Amino acid sequence: MNTDKFITFIETPIFEEDRKALLSDEEYQAFQAYMLDNFHLGDFIQHTGGCQKIRWKLSGNNKGKSGGVRIIYYSLTAKGKLYLSAYVP
């Protein structure tokens, strides 16, 4: 994990519930490490005020990102916060 950057990951209750069901702790840590440098790569969702979506591959899935989930998030990088709101299968 990149230690010279700091982002607080804030999970909505529904995100937390889905995350615990879908990702191991190691997978979630890998996602967080990826997002430290790549939070800007998500596609913006129209009419949401800045929410973005990004695909994430689930382990044990041989279909690549298309077999994973979409994660909806909102980034406040000036304040070092990234709000994680939902998984979309």
N, CA, C and O atoms as CSV, one atom per row, in Angstrom:
chain,resi,resn,atom,element,x,y,z
A,1,MET,N,N,0.846,-1.184,0.000
A,1,MET,CA,C,0.000,0.000,0.000
A,1,MET,C,C,0.886,1.240,0.000
A,1,MET,O,O,1.915,1.279,0.676
A,2,ASN,N,N,0.495,2.214,-0.735
A,2,ASN,CA,C,1.218,3.468,-0.828
A,2,ASN,C,C,1.068,4.223,0.496
A,2,ASN,O,O,-0.036,4.626,0.865
A,3,THR,N,N,2.179,4.412,1.205
A,3,THR,CA,C,2.092,4.996,2.544
A,3,THR,C,C,2.208,6.514,2.561
A,3,THR,O,O,2.018,7.127,3.612
A,4,ASP,N,N,2.518,7.141,1.416
A,4,ASP,CA,C,2.629,8.596,1.428
A,4,ASP,C,C,1.306,9.281,1.095
A,4,ASP,O,O,1.247,10.509,1.037
A,5,LYS,N,N,0.256,8.513,0.879
A,5,LYS,CA,C,-1.073,9.063,0.622
A,5,LYS,C,C,-2.010,8.583,1.718
A,5,LYS,O,O,-1.825,7.509,2.290
A,6,PHE,N,N,-3.017,9.396,2.000
A,6,PHE,CA,C,-3.953,9.043,3.060
A,6,PHE,C,C,-5.364,9.360,2.604
A,6,PHE,O,O,-5.673,10.499,2.253
A,7,ILE,N,N,-6.209,8.355,2.611
A,7,ILE,CA,C,-7.625,8.525,2.316
A,7,ILE,C,C,-8.397,7.768,3.383
A,7,ILE,O,O,-8.070,6.624,3.698
A,8,THR,N,N,-9.409,8.397,3.933
A,8,THR,CA,C,-10.315,7.719,4.851
A,8,THR,C,C,-11.449,7.131,4.027
A,8,THR,O,O,-12.149,7.855,3.318
A,9,PHE,N,N,-11.629,5.821,4.119
A,9,PHE,CA,C,-12.709,5.141,3.417
A,9,PHE,C,C,-13.925,5.107,4.336
A,9,PHE,O,O,-13.871,4.531,5.422
A,10,ILE,N,N,-15.007,5.717,3.902
A,10,ILE,CA,C,-16.230,5.788,4.698
A,10,ILE,C,C,-17.287,4.941,4.005
A,10,ILE,O,O,-17.638,5.199,2.853
A,11,GLU,N,N,-17.796,3.926,4.707
A,11,GLU,CA,C,-18.757,2.984,4.132
A,11,GLU,C,C,-20.170,3.277,4.615
A,11,GLU,O,O,-20.393,3.510,5.803
A,12,THR,N,N,-21.122,3.264,3.688
A,12,THR,CA,C,-22.522,3.310,4.098
A,12,THR,C,C,-22.855,1.943,4.695
A,12,THR,O,O,-22.169,0.967,4.392
A,13,PRO,N,N,-23.885,1.847,5.531
A,13,PRO,CA,C,-24.245,0.553,6.124
A,13,PRO,C,C,-24.516,-0.530,5.076
A,13,PRO,O,O,-24.118,-1.679,5.267
A,14,ILE,N,N,-25.178,-0.187,3.986
A,14,ILE,CA,C,-25.477,-1.197,2.966
A,14,ILE,C,C,-24.205,-1.647,2.251
A,14,ILE,O,O,-24.070,-2.820,1.901
A,15,PHE,N,N,-23.277,-0.721,2.037
A,15,PHE,CA,C,-21.995,-1.083,1.431
A,15,PHE,C,C,-21.245,-2.043,2.345
A,15,PHE,O,O,-20.716,-3.057,1.891
A,16,GLU,N,N,-21.203,-1.718,3.629
A,16,GLU,CA,C,-20.486,-2.559,4.585
A,16,GLU,C,C,-21.051,-3.975,4.605
A,16,GLU,O,O,-20.296,-4.947,4.632
A,17,GLU,N,N,-22.360,-4.090,4.592
A,17,GLU,CA,C,-23.006,-5.405,4.596
A,17,GLU,C,C,-22.642,-6.192,3.333
A,17,GLU,O,O,-22.277,-7.365,3.416
A,18,ASP,N,N,-22.740,-5.556,2.182
A,18,ASP,CA,C,-22.397,-6.224,0.923
A,18,ASP,C,C,-20.917,-6.579,0.865
A,18,ASP,O,O,-20.555,-7.665,0.413
A,19,ARG,N,N,-20.070,-5.677,1.317
A,19,ARG,CA,C,-18.624,-5.924,1.293
A,19,ARG,C,C,-18.262,-7.151,2.112
A,19,ARG,O,O,-17.468,-7.986,1.679
A,20,LYS,N,N,-18.841,-7.255,3.283
A,20,LYS,CA,C,-18.534,-8.395,4.145
A,20,LYS,C,C,-18.989,-9.707,3.526
A,20,LYS,O,O,-18.382,-10.751,3.762
A,21,ALA,N,N,-20.063,-9.659,2.729
A,21,ALA,CA,C,-20.570,-10.864,2.078
A,21,ALA,C,C,-19.760,-11.226,0.834
A,21,ALA,O,O,-19.675,-12.402,0.479
A,22,LEU,N,N,-19.167,-10.241,0.173
A,22,LEU,CA,C,-18.528,-10.483,-1.123
A,22,LEU,C,C,-17.008,-10.503,-1.100
A,22,LEU,O,O,-16.395,-11.215,-1.896
A,23,LEU,N,N,-16.386,-9.745,-0.212
A,23,LEU,CA,C,-14.934,-9.603,-0.225
A,23,LEU,C,C,-14.309,-10.080,1.076
A,23,LEU,O,O,-14.831,-9.830,2.163
A,24,SER,N,N,-13.183,-10.770,0.945
A,24,SER,CA,C,-12.403,-11.098,2.137
A,24,SER,C,C,-11.689,-9.820,2.590
A,24,SER,O,O,-11.643,-8.832,1.856
A,25,ASP,N,N,-11.144,-9.850,3.787
A,25,ASP,CA,C,-10.399,-8.685,4.276
A,25,ASP,C,C,-9.224,-8.363,3.351
A,25,ASP,O,O,-8.931,-7.195,3.095
A,26,GLU,N,N,-8.550,-9.411,2.848
A,26,GLU,CA,C,-7.409,-9.213,1.957
A,26,GLU,C,C,-7.842,-8.571,0.638
A,26,GLU,O,O,-7.157,-7.692,0.116
A,27,GLU,N,N,-8.977,-9.012,0.105
A,27,GLU,CA,C,-9.487,-8.429,-1.140
A,27,GLU,C,C,-9.859,-6.962,-0.937
A,27,GLU,O,O,-9.600,-6.122,-1.800
A,28,TYR,N,N,-10.461,-6.666,0.194
A,28,TYR,CA,C,-10.852,-5.282,0.466
A,28,TYR,C,C,-9.615,-4.398,0.631
A,28,TYR,O,O,-9.600,-3.257,0.168
A,29,GLN,N,N,-8.585,-4.918,1.286
A,29,GLN,CA,C,-7.344,-4.160,1.425
A,29,GLN,C,C,-6.708,-3.905,0.061
A,29,GLN,O,O,-6.158,-2.831,-0.180
A,30,ALA,N,N,-6.784,-4.894,-0.831
A,30,ALA,CA,C,-6.256,-4.718,-2.189
A,30,ALA,C,C,-7.045,-3.634,-2.927
A,30,ALA,O,O,-6.462,-2.808,-3.631
A,31,PHE,N,N,-8.372,-3.638,-2.764
A,31,PHE,CA,C,-9.204,-2.606,-3.382
A,31,PHE,C,C,-8.828,-1.227,-2.848
A,31,PHE,O,O,-8.680,-0.282,-3.624
A,32,GLN,N,N,-8.673,-1.103,-1.535
A,32,GLN,CA,C,-8.312,0.183,-0.941
A,32,GLN,C,C,-6.954,0.659,-1.460
A,32,GLN,O,O,-6.788,1.838,-1.774
A,33,ALA,N,N,-5.994,-0.244,-1.548
A,33,ALA,CA,C,-4.671,0.123,-2.056
A,33,ALA,C,C,-4.768,0.612,-3.500
A,33,ALA,O,O,-4.115,1.586,-3.875
A,34,TYR,N,N,-5.572,-0.059,-4.298
A,34,TYR,CA,C,-5.778,0.351,-5.691
A,34,TYR,C,C,-6.405,1.743,-5.753
A,34,TYR,O,O,-5.985,2.581,-6.551
A,35,MET,N,N,-7.395,1.984,-4.921
A,35,MET,CA,C,-8.119,3.256,-4.951
A,35,MET,C,C,-7.260,4.437,-4.495
A,35,MET,O,O,-7.533,5.572,-4.884
A,36,LEU,N,N,-6.241,4.198,-3.690
A,36,LEU,CA,C,-5.363,5.296,-3.267
A,36,LEU,C,C,-4.793,6.043,-4.467
A,36,LEU,O,O,-4.694,7.270,-4.454
A,37,ASP,N,N,-4.422,5.301,-5.498
A,37,ASP,CA,C,-3.822,5.916,-6.679
A,37,ASP,C,C,-4.769,6.041,-7.858
A,37,ASP,O,O,-4.459,6.748,-8.817
A,38,ASN,N,N,-5.920,5.371,-7.813
A,38,ASN,CA,C,-6.766,5.283,-9.001
A,38,ASN,C,C,-8.202,5.739,-8.798
A,38,ASN,O,O,-9.059,5.436,-9.627
A,39,PHE,N,N,-8.485,6.450,-7.729
A,39,PHE,CA,C,-9.863,6.874,-7.455
A,39,PHE,C,C,-10.430,7.726,-8.590
A,39,PHE,O,O,-11.646,7.772,-8.778
A,40,HIS,N,N,-9.577,8.389,-9.334
A,40,HIS,CA,C,-10.013,9.266,-10.426
A,40,HIS,C,C,-10.412,8.504,-11.696
A,40,HIS,O,O,-10.943,9.110,-12.626
A,41,LEU,N,N,-10.171,7.200,-11.752
A,41,LEU,CA,C,-10.431,6.425,-12.969
A,41,LEU,C,C,-11.884,6.006,-13.143
A,41,LEU,O,O,-12.277,5.603,-14.238
A,42,GLY,N,N,-12.680,6.090,-12.104
A,42,GLY,CA,C,-14.079,5.677,-12.207
A,42,GLY,C,C,-14.866,6.552,-13.166
A,42,GLY,O,O,-14.558,7.730,-13.349
A,43,ASP,N,N,-15.887,5.963,-13.777
A,43,ASP,CA,C,-16.770,6.710,-14.674
A,43,ASP,C,C,-17.759,7.516,-13.842
A,43,ASP,O,O,-18.336,7.001,-12.885
A,44,PHE,N,N,-17.953,8.771,-14.206
A,44,PHE,CA,C,-18.928,9.606,-13.506
A,44,PHE,C,C,-20.344,9.185,-13.887
A,44,PHE,O,O,-20.621,8.864,-15.042
A,45,ILE,N,N,-21.220,9.191,-12.910
A,45,ILE,CA,C,-22.624,8.833,-13.113
A,45,ILE,C,C,-23.405,10.137,-13.236
A,45,ILE,O,O,-23.378,10.976,-12.336
A,46,GLN,N,N,-24.092,10.296,-14.349
A,46,GLN,CA,C,-24.828,11.539,-14.604
A,46,GLN,C,C,-25.883,11.811,-13.531
A,46,GLN,O,O,-26.492,10.893,-12.981
A,47,HIS,N,N,-26.075,13.079,-13.259
A,47,HIS,CA,C,-27.134,13.573,-12.363
A,47,HIS,C,C,-26.981,13.093,-10.915
A,47,HIS,O,O,-27.972,12.964,-10.197
A,48,THR,N,N,-25.731,12.828,-10.483
A,48,THR,CA,C,-25.516,12.393,-9.101
A,48,THR,C,C,-24.695,13.394,-8.299
A,48,THR,O,O,-24.494,13.202,-7.100
A,49,GLY,N,N,-24.225,14.438,-8.926
A,49,GLY,CA,C,-23.415,15.410,-8.210
A,49,GLY,C,C,-21.976,14.980,-8.014
A,49,GLY,O,O,-21.269,15.545,-7.180
A,50,GLY,N,N,-21.529,13.984,-8.775
A,50,GLY,CA,C,-20.126,13.593,-8.707
A,50,GLY,C,C,-19.853,12.154,-8.329
A,50,GLY,O,O,-18.689,11.780,-8.191
A,51,CYS,N,N,-20.876,11.328,-8.154
A,51,CYS,CA,C,-20.638,9.916,-7.851
A,51,CYS,C,C,-19.970,9.243,-9.048
A,51,CYS,O,O,-20.217,9.594,-10.202
A,52,GLN,N,N,-19.127,8.279,-8.743
A,52,GLN,CA,C,-18.427,7.529,-9.777
A,52,GLN,C,C,-18.660,6.043,-9.561
A,52,GLN,O,O,-19.067,5.613,-8.482
A,53,LYS,N,N,-18.392,5.259,-10.614
A,53,LYS,CA,C,-18.480,3.808,-10.498
A,53,LYS,C,C,-17.214,3.204,-11.078
A,53,LYS,O,O,-16.640,3.716,-12.040
A,54,ILE,N,N,-16.796,2.111,-10.473
A,54,ILE,CA,C,-15.612,1.410,-10.941
A,54,ILE,C,C,-15.874,-0.086,-10.827
A,54,ILE,O,O,-16.557,-0.532,-9.906
A,55,ARG,N,N,-15.338,-0.852,-11.754
A,55,ARG,CA,C,-15.487,-2.313,-11.695
A,55,ARG,C,C,-14.357,-2.903,-10.866
A,55,ARG,O,O,-13.220,-2.434,-10.905
A,56,TRP,N,N,-14.701,-3.948,-10.111
A,56,TRP,CA,C,-13.702,-4.642,-9.300
A,56,TRP,C,C,-13.907,-6.139,-9.459
A,56,TRP,O,O,-15.017,-6.644,-9.288
A,57,LYS,N,N,-12.833,-6.844,-9.786
A,57,LYS,CA,C,-12.881,-8.289,-9.984
A,57,LYS,C,C,-12.969,-8.997,-8.638
A,57,LYS,O,O,-12.254,-8.655,-7.697
A,58,LEU,N,N,-13.849,-9.979,-8.559
A,58,LEU,CA,C,-13.944,-10.808,-7.358
A,58,LEU,C,C,-12.980,-11.973,-7.484
A,58,LEU,O,O,-12.831,-12.530,-8.571
A,59,SER,N,N,-12.322,-12.353,-6.399
A,59,SER,CA,C,-11.391,-13.475,-6.454
A,59,SER,C,C,-12.159,-14.758,-6.738
A,59,SER,O,O,-13.333,-14.884,-6.390
A,60,GLY,N,N,-11.492,-15.694,-7.363
A,60,GLY,CA,C,-12.130,-16.957,-7.702
A,60,GLY,C,C,-13.006,-16.858,-8.934
A,60,GLY,O,O,-13.677,-17.823,-9.299
A,61,ASN,N,N,-13.005,-15.714,-9.570
A,61,ASN,CA,C,-13.826,-15.496,-10.756
A,61,ASN,C,C,-12.892,-15.381,-11.949
A,61,ASN,O,O,-12.027,-14.505,-11.980
A,62,ASN,N,N,-13.056,-16.248,-12.920
A,62,ASN,CA,C,-12.172,-16.256,-14.082
A,62,ASN,C,C,-12.676,-15.382,-15.224
A,62,ASN,O,O,-12.160,-15.472,-16.338
A,63,LYS,N,N,-13.665,-14.546,-14.971
A,63,LYS,CA,C,-14.244,-13.712,-16.023
A,63,LYS,C,C,-13.655,-12.303,-16.045
A,63,LYS,O,O,-14.129,-11.457,-16.804
A,64,GLY,N,N,-12.650,-12.037,-15.244
A,64,GLY,CA,C,-12.083,-10.689,-15.212
A,64,GLY,C,C,-13.033,-9.708,-14.558
A,64,GLY,O,O,-13.886,-10.091,-13.757
A,65,LYS,N,N,-12.883,-8.450,-14.901
A,65,LYS,CA,C,-13.716,-7.415,-14.285
A,65,LYS,C,C,-15.187,-7.581,-14.626
A,65,LYS,O,O,-16.051,-7.215,-13.830
A,66,SER,N,N,-15.488,-8.135,-15.813
A,66,SER,CA,C,-16.901,-8.278,-16.200
A,66,SER,C,C,-17.641,-9.251,-15.293
A,66,SER,O,O,-18.869,-9.208,-15.221
A,67,GLY,N,N,-16.925,-10.117,-14.609
A,67,GLY,CA,C,-17.550,-11.046,-13.683
A,67,GLY,C,C,-17.513,-10.553,-12.253
A,67,GLY,O,O,-17.851,-11.292,-11.329
A,68,GLY,N,N,-17.109,-9.321,-12.064
A,68,GLY,CA,C,-17.001,-8.765,-10.721
A,68,GLY,C,C,-18.190,-7.909,-10.352
A,68,GLY,O,O,-19.326,-8.208,-10.720
A,69,VAL,N,N,-17.920,-6.847,-9.626
A,69,VAL,CA,C,-18.975,-5.940,-9.176
A,69,VAL,C,C,-18.607,-4.514,-9.568
A,69,VAL,O,O,-17.444,-4.200,-9.823
A,70,ARG,N,N,-19.614,-3.670,-9.608
A,70,ARG,CA,C,-19.378,-2.231,-9.753
A,70,ARG,C,C,-19.504,-1.624,-8.363
A,70,ARG,O,O,-20.433,-1.934,-7.618
A,71,ILE,N,N,-18.585,-0.780,-8.035
A,71,ILE,CA,C,-18.614,-0.104,-6.748
A,71,ILE,C,C,-18.897,1.374,-7.014
A,71,ILE,O,O,-18.208,2.024,-7.799
A,72,ILE,N,N,-19.920,1.883,-6.344
A,72,ILE,CA,C,-20.314,3.281,-6.477
A,72,ILE,C,C,-19.658,4.059,-5.334
A,72,ILE,O,O,-19.739,3.659,-4.172
A,73,TYR,N,N,-19.007,5.174,-5.676
A,73,TYR,CA,C,-18.316,5.948,-4.644
A,73,TYR,C,C,-18.337,7.436,-4.966
A,73,TYR,O,O,-18.603,7.851,-6.094
A,74,TYR,N,N,-18.051,8.215,-3.945
A,74,TYR,CA,C,-17.951,9.669,-4.074
A,74,TYR,C,C,-16.648,10.085,-3.410
A,74,TYR,O,O,-16.396,9.743,-2.255
A,75,SER,N,N,-15.834,10.811,-4.128
A,75,SER,CA,C,-14.509,11.165,-3.641
A,75,SER,C,C,-14.424,12.636,-3.257
A,75,SER,O,O,-14.762,13.518,-4.047
A,76,LEU,N,N,-13.973,12.886,-2.044
A,76,LEU,CA,C,-13.647,14.246,-1.586
A,76,LEU,C,C,-12.146,14.264,-1.308
A,76,LEU,O,O,-11.726,14.301,-0.151
A,77,THR,N,N,-11.350,14.239,-2.355
A,77,THR,CA,C,-9.910,14.090,-2.179
A,77,THR,C,C,-9.262,15.274,-1.482
A,77,THR,O,O,-8.242,15.106,-0.813
A,78,ALA,N,N,-9.823,16.455,-1.619
A,78,ALA,CA,C,-9.250,17.611,-0.924
A,78,ALA,C,C,-9.320,17.419,0.588
A,78,ALA,O,O,-8.488,17.947,1.326
A,79,LYS,N,N,-10.306,16.668,1.037
A,79,LYS,CA,C,-10.459,16.384,2.465
A,79,LYS,C,C,-9.961,14.986,2.816
A,79,LYS,O,O,-10.011,14.581,3.977
A,80,GLY,N,N,-9.476,14.241,1.806
A,80,GLY,CA,C,-8.939,12.910,2.045
A,80,GLY,C,C,-9.996,11.882,2.387
A,80,GLY,O,O,-9.738,10.968,3.171
A,81,LYS,N,N,-11.189,12.013,1.810
A,81,LYS,CA,C,-12.275,11.077,2.120
A,81,LYS,C,C,-12.828,10.461,0.845
A,81,LYS,O,O,-12.944,11.123,-0.187
A,82,LEU,N,N,-13.162,9.190,0.936
A,82,LEU,CA,C,-13.786,8.486,-0.174
A,82,LEU,C,C,-14.979,7.731,0.395
A,82,LEU,O,O,-14.816,6.821,1.208
A,83,TYR,N,N,-16.173,8.111,-0.035
A,83,TYR,CA,C,-17.412,7.505,0.452
A,83,TYR,C,C,-17.789,6.339,-0.450
A,83,TYR,O,O,-17.954,6.509,-1.658
A,84,LEU,N,N,-17.923,5.167,0.131
A,84,LEU,CA,C,-18.298,3.964,-0.604
A,84,LEU,C,C,-19.765,3.702,-0.335
A,84,LEU,O,O,-20.164,3.514,0.814
A,85,SER,N,N,-20.579,3.689,-1.395
A,85,SER,CA,C,-22.016,3.632,-1.151
A,85,SER,C,C,-22.687,2.336,-1.553
A,85,SER,O,O,-23.635,1.931,-0.880
A,86,ALA,N,N,-22.256,1.653,-2.614
A,86,ALA,CA,C,-23.014,0.474,-3.045
A,86,ALA,C,C,-22.180,-0.434,-3.931
A,86,ALA,O,O,-21.215,-0.014,-4.569
A,87,TYR,N,N,-22.595,-1.702,-3.945
A,87,TYR,CA,C,-22.102,-2.690,-4.904
A,87,TYR,C,C,-23.215,-2.942,-5.886
A,87,TYR,O,O,-24.382,-3.006,-5.498
A,88,VAL,N,N,-22.882,-3.086,-7.145
A,88,VAL,CA,C,-23.868,-3.435,-8.159
A,88,VAL,C,C,-23.342,-4.658,-8.889
A,88,VAL,O,O,-22.319,-4.579,-9.568
A,89,PRO,N,N,-24.037,-5.803,-8.757
A,89,PRO,CA,C,-23.539,-7.020,-9.441
A,89,PRO,C,C,-23.645,-6.913,-10.944
A,89,PRO,O,O,-23.271,-7.844,-11.657
